[in-house]
Amino acid sequence: MRRSGRVILADAEDRILLIAYRGTLDPLYWITPGGGIDAAESPAEAAARELGEETGLRVTAADLGPQVAVAAGYLEIPGWLSGLFREDYFFYRLPTAGADLDTSGLLTYESTAIDEFRWWSVDELASTDQEVYPLGLAGLLGDLLAGRIPPEPVTLPWRDRSGEAS
């Protein structure tokens, strides 16, 4: 199973940062910052490290607080990976509107696969026809932005490569 730690990163204007990712796939899809868990890392440690690598924003695992969501299922990414995936999500709010991003920590394949970084409002997220993962993010985001952190991680629906929940 491939595990990853991911961050739902909000700013002071109640927007979240999403990354337009293409990789070996078409069409493009949007994801939260984060990535694979290295040996001996916790999901929160991986999420904090990946946030730093992808955006230049430095936080600790403790800064992220409790896990707020999980999504898991089978995924096949042609030419790269296939199998069971589990994504553990953490929420972090910046005290300012947006942030100056530093993408110099991206790995080579990430820098060629990422098309754009963009701050999204809840309304934009809820009304987009573009693929955004995890599924169910807009509904969860309303609670998180209102300061309602779930007592246990919320299980979000998984998807297959066609974008359908499974």
Secondary structure, DSSP 8 states (H G I E B T S, - for coil): -EEEEEEEEE-TTSEEEEEEE-TT-SS-EEE-SEEE--TT--HHHHHHHHHHHHH-----HHHH-SEEEEEEEEEEETTTEEEEEEEEEEEEE-SSSS-----TT--HHHHHHEEEEEEEEHHHHHH--S-EESTTHHHHHHHHHTT---SS-EE---B-TTS-B-
